[in-house]
Amino acid sequence: MQSPGAFANGTTLGIPLQYAIAQIIKVNPTTGVPDSTGKFATLKGIVYGFNQRFTGVQCVLRDSTGGITLFNTTRNFGYTVKEGDEIEVSGAISTNRGLAQLILDTIIFTSSGNTLKTPSTVVKVDELTESDLVRVNNVKFVTRPTGANWPTTSSNISVTNAANDTIVIRVLNTSILAGKPLPTTPTFNIVGLGSQTSTSFASPFAFNGYQIIPRTQDDITINIQDSLNAFNLLTPANNDTILLTNANLNDTILLSWTPCVNSNGVYATTYTFVLDTVGEDFSTPRFELITGNSAVFKLTKANIYAMAISNGIAQGQLFTGIWQVKAESNTLVRFSNSFRNIFIQNNVTTSVSELKRLDAIQLYPNPAKEEATLVGLIPHKDVVSIIGISGKIEANFTASPKAVVLPINGLKAGIYFVKIQSGEAIVVKKLWVQ
């Protein structure tokens, strides 16, 4: 077999011979450098992936024997990279931080719409996966990227496989995947092109720095058993206004949504009502309330008033917010398909000094297991109620001594609201019962 760049009888002087890709990418096991480095060759194959550069060309070319990365810093030779194209290329064989490349000096387009190979399923990426289309199943983030989307700047993101091996996902700012939604399940599957950026900048190259470069959102798939299905909000309607007055704090607001289930028909185990200021993204919500496992929940206006007071929504003020529901089942999390606008008008009138006094009443310990105590009550004046998240009043009494031990022995573990009322002044404190 001739080495790349050599000329046989009958070839045109100066035109490199055509080779199968496998013939030119064999790597020296000591240096990490292709044996054919510096030689010239012509290759013919199918384009995989996208142009990884804004200028010039960087993509993968594969034939039936293997793959190699094509590269030119500034020139694209009038060719626009498109996956599935068949092209013929010529250039010099090189390497960049362990990755075998062909430095282009010619591109000839021959056809389009060619069939790609089925991704090879591998456990991790290494020297054998360079410039190959591979699939790794059941990976999870080491540290989930900030926000809801894949980064829009070129980034390395670490995941681990089932054997706890670390794999680096290289998300490029030139890819269609950049800026698209992250998977919401604990584990997911990824397809992409194998690559390498060795920690060594010159030969001999360390055999490390292997990466997988996904192309589009379709390269990220979830395990159906690890997903929760989409669900929608029902009530209150979008742009509803909740009016809070002294006379209606015992009224309820009906929250409802379609049930959230997984592919096996198992319902979410917990729902949480989440409220935030309009224009925010729910990353640090103004109010959260675990509503249980039902898709219907009655929220008392007293609860909403407590939220309003704790967030500085004073008498006469209008709060413009957004709300949605979070569904959870074991480690799975999914938010409702959309959020809704809501307006809360606080028209509750009360004495500021009396409200401050009630707010200063201490509730401890919190969380509580066997008993909780209120300190600072005025005997025969302050009325105390313990309310469950469903709105059910578990206890209601008028304070007698200044310190009151709350009757929580018979309560199930969960969140309760302790409402303290003096005339028209009301303060609601949250109590966790363990």
N, C-alpha and C positions, 0 to 999 in steps of 0.2 A: 504494500500500500504506500502511495506517495504521501509525503508530508504536505500540509497546506502551504500554498504559495509556490510550490514547485511546478514546473511546466513539463508536460509530456509532449511527445510528437503529435502534431496535428492541432495543438492549441494555438490560439492567437497570442503573440507576445504581449505581455503586460496585462492580460486578463486572467485573474486567479481561477484555478479550477474549482468546480462545484463539489462540495463535500456534504455528507450527512453530518448533522450537528454533533452527534455522539463522537465523531472522529476528532473533533477539535476541542472538546471540553474536558478531556481527561486531565485531572489535577495531580500535581506532584504531592505525594503524601507528607513531605517534609516542609515544603515552602508554601503550599496552598496556591501555587501559581499554575495555570494551565500549561501543559507541555508544549502547546503550539503558540505560546505568546510571542508576538512580534511577526508572525507569519501572516500572509494574506490569503483570504478564501472567499469564495462565493457560496452563499447558502440560499435555500429556497424553503419556505415554510408558511405557516399560518400565524397571523398576529394574534396575540393574547393580551387582554387588558386594555389600558388606555395610555395616552401619552403622559408620562410622569413628569414632564417638563413643560413650562409655559413657552420656552423657546427651544428650538432644536428638536431632538427625538430621544425618547427613552421608553422602550416597551420590550415585550418578550416575543421572541420568534421561536416556534416549535415545529419540528417535523416528526415523523413517526419514531425517531430514535432518541430525541431529547430536546432540550431548550437552551436558549442563550439570550442574554439581554443585549438589545441593540442600543447604541448610544452615539449621539453627536451633540456637542454643546450648543451650537448655534444654527446649524443647517437642518432643514427638513426635506430638502430636495424636491419641493413641490408636492410632497405627500402628506395627507392628513391621516393620522393613525386611527384605524377603525378595526375593532376586534372582528375576527372572521375573515379578514382580507388575506389573500395569498400574495406574497411579494417575493421578489428575488433581490438579494442584497449582496454587496461586496464591501470588504473592509479589512482592517487589521485586527487580529485577535489580541486582547488585552485583559487586564484585570483591575478592579478598583476595590480595595479593601476586602479582597477575597472573592469578589463576585466576577465571574467570567463575563466578558463583554466583547462585542464586535464593534469597533470604532468605524462608523459608516463612512463610505465615500460614494456609494451608489444605492439607490432604491428604485426598483422597477415593479410597478403594480401589475398583477396578472389576473386576479379575479376577486370577487367578494362573496359573502354569504356562506363561507365554508363551515363545515361542522367542527365544533371544538371537541376535544377529548373529554371523557367523563372524569371529574376530579378524582385523584388518587386519595383514598382515605388513609391518613397517617395519624400516629399518636402525637408526634411532635415534628418540628421542622429542623433540618440539619443540612449537611453538604449534599445529600441525595435529593433534596427537595428544591434546590436552586432552579429558578426559571421553570418550575413545574406548576401545574394547576393542582392544588391539593385541598383536602378537606380535613378539618379537625373537629371532632364531635365533643359535646359536653364540656365546654370550657366555661370558666367564670372569672369575673374581674378580680384582680388582686386589690386594686383600689378603683372603684367606679369613677369614671370621668365626671367632673363637675357639670351640672346642668342636665338637660334632657336629651341632648344631641351629641353626636360624634363631633370632635373638635374640628374647627375650620382651618386651623393651622396644622402643618405637618407635625405629627406626634407619634411617639411610641407608647403603646398601652399594653401593660402586662396582664396576661390571663394565665390561669392554671388549668391543666387537664385533670382527668379522673385520678391519675397517678401523682398529682401535685407537681408535675413538671411545669416550669414557667415557659410560656410562649409569648413572643413579642408580636403584637399586631401593629403594623406600620400604616397609619392612616395619612394619606397624602392630601395636601390642599388642592391638588389637581384632580382628585377623584370625585365621582358623583356621590360617593358615600359621605364625604365631608359635610357636616351640618345636618345630616339626616338623623331621625330619632334613634336613640340607643335601645337595645332590647330591654324589655321590662321584666324578663324572667330571670331566676337565679342562674340558670345555665343556658347556653346557646351553642349553635354550631356555626363554624366559619369556613368559608371557601375563599381562596386567594392564591396569589402567585408567590412562590418561595423566593426569598432574596437573602442577601447577606451584607452586613456592614461590620466587618471585623474590628475588634478593638486595636488591631495593628494597622498602622498607616503605610507600612512598607513591608516587603518580603523579608523574612518569612512571616506569613499571615497566620494569626491565631485562628483555630477552627472554632469560632464562636460568632456571636452577633447575628444569628439567623433570625429571619423575620417572615411573616406572612402578610402580603399586601392585598386586602380586599378591594374589589373593583366598584361594586354598587351595593345598594341596600339589599338586593336579592342574594348577596353572598352571606348575609346574616340570617339564619333561620333559628326558630325556637323549637324545642321539644314540646309537642302538643300536650303531653301530660303535665308539662310544667307551666302551662299558661292558663290565665283566666280570660273568659270571653268578654267582649265589649258589653257595656250596659249604659243605660241612658237615664237622665234625671226626668222626673215627672212633675212633682210639685215641691215648692211653690213655682208659679210660672215665672218666666224671665221678666225682669223689671218690676216685680211685685214690691210693694211698700209695706213694711211692718211698723205699725204705729204703737208706741208704748205710752200708756197713761197709767195713772194711779189706779183706775178702776178695772183695767184689763190684764193685770200682771198674772192672774191665774188662768187666763186663756191659753190655748195651745195653737201652735202652728204645725200643720201636717207636712212632714218631709217624706217624700216617697221617690222611688226609682225602680227600674226594672231589675230583677234579681241578677246577680253575677255568678256564673257557674263555670267550671272547667269543662274540658271536652268529655269527661265521663259523667257529667251531670251533677257533680258535687258542688253544693252551694258554698259561697264564701262564708267564712266563720265569723268575720267581724267587719262591720262598716263603721266609718268615721266621717262625721260631718265636719267639713273644713271651710272656714271663712277667712277671707283676706280682703285687703283694700283694693279697689279697682286699679288696674295698672300693674299690680304685683303678680308674682308667679307661684304663690303658695309655698315657696321654699322656707319662709318663716311666717306662717299664717298668724292672723290676729286671734283666732279662736279655733279650737279643735274639741270635738266631743264624740267619744266612742258611743255609738248608738245600739250596739248589739249585733245580732245575726239576722234581723228582719229587714226587709226592704221598705218597711213603713215605720216611721217614728214620729211621736208627738213631742215637740219641743215647746216647753212653756215659755211664755213671754218673760217670766221672771228670770229664766236662764239667759235669755237674750239681753235683758236689762243688766244682769250681772256682768255679762261680757262687755256691754256698752260702758258701764262705769269703770271696769278694770282697764279699758282701753282709752279712757279720757274723753268719752263722748258725753258731754255735759248736757244739762237740761236745755231743750230747745234746739239742739244740734241735729243735723242730718248726716248719717253715715252712708257713704256710697261704697258698696262692697261687691265681691264676687264669691260664689260658693260652689263647691263640688263635693263629691263623695269618694272616699278611698275604700276599696274592697281589699281584704286580706284573707289568705288561706294558707296556713303554715308559713312558708317563707315567700309565698307569691303575693305580689302587690299589683293592683291595677286601679287607675283613677277613671271616673266616669268619662264618657266620650267627649263631654263638653262641660263648660261651667256656665253659670247663670248670674246675671246682675241682680242685686237686691239692695233695697234702700231701707234703712232703719231710722225712724224719727223718734227721738227721745223727748217725750213731752211729760215725763214724770216730774212732778214738783215736790220738793222736799227742802227741809232746812239744811243748809250746808253744814252747820255745826253738828246737828244731830247725825247727819250722814257720816261725818268724820269720826264721831264717837263710835258708831256701829262698826265702821271700818277698822277701828283700832282694837276691837275685841279679838282676843287671841284664841286660836283653835290648835290644840296640840294633844298628843303627837299626830303627825300627818305625813305619811300614812299611819293608820291606826289598826291594831289587830284586835284587842279586847275592849278597849275603852278610849274615848277621846273627851277632852275637856274644853269648855268654853269659859274664858276668864274675862271679866269686865262688863257683865250684864247688869242691868238695873232691875232689881227684883220687882215683880208684879207689874212691870211695864213692857219689857222686851218679850216678844213672842218668837219662839224658835220652832222651825219646821225642818225635818229631814226628808228630802225628796230624792227618789231614785231617778235614774236617767230616763225612765219611761214616763216620768211625771207623777208617779204614785207617791202619795204622802205616807211615809213610813212612821213618822212620829210628829206630834204637834203639841206644844205645851207653852205655858207662860213661865218665865224665869222666876224662881223663888230666891235661892241664895245667889251670891255674886258669881260663884263658880258652879257650873253645871256639868255633870258627867253625862255624856250623851248615851242613850240606850242603843248600842250598836252590836251587842252580843248576838242577836238573832239575825243580823243582816248578812246577806251573801257578799262575797268579795266583789269589789267593783267600785265605780265612781258614784258618789252621792253629792247632793247639794244641801248645804246647811243655810237656810234662809233665816235671817234675823230681822225682825220688823219692830219698829217703834213708831206708832202713828202711821204717817205716810212715808217715812224713811225706811228703806229696805236695802240690806246688803246681803249678798249671797256669796258664801265661801265654798270652795270645792273640797271634798273630803274623800280620801282614798281609803277604803276598807280592805284589809288583806285577809 
